[in-house]
Amino acid sequence: MSKIKMKESEKDFFDRVYKIVAKIPEGKVTTYGAIAEACGIRSAARTVGWALNSAKNSNLPCHRVVNRFGALTGRLHFGDPDLMEELLRAEGIEFDENKCVNMKKHFWQPEKLVSDNFE
């Protein structure tokens, strides 16, 4: 099986995503769109998801990234579909009756990355 070669621009974008995800505080979540916007490409929320799928064997807190409604759309990528919710609950994250994160209480807005901050 051959490795898929990533364009340099995709690698740079993925690296930016990882830098932001690493900063998400315990007990907080952010969204794919907020990460994309912080990386400078507001319309790239789906690409953020691809980056997180590529990082599933890392030590990054990928479980802290949810969709804009607080739904755990990435939960199936954790092997056990309940693991993402369990990890978030263990951090004190609260959910509503629809199993969505209480975004008013737990949303974290990442700072916009600029090339000087990227190092």
BELGI-V970062 format. One record per pair of residues at least 4 apart in sequence whose C-alpha atoms are under 6 Angstrom apart, sorted by the first residue. I is the first residue (numbers start at 1). J is the second residue. If there is no record, write none. Layout:
i->{I	I}
j->{J	J}
//
This chain:
i->{14	22	27	27	27	28	28	28	29	29	29	29	29	30	30	30	31	31	31	31	32	32	33	36	36	36	36	37	37	38	38	38	39	63	66	66	66	67	70	70	71	75	75	76	88	89	94	94	95	95	95	95	96	103}
j->{51	60	91	92	93	106	107	108	64	65	106	107	108	65	107	108	65	66	67	68	45	48	45	41	42	44	45	41	42	111	112	113	113	84	70	71	72	71	100	101	100	81	84	81	93	93	101	102	99	100	101	102	100	107}
//
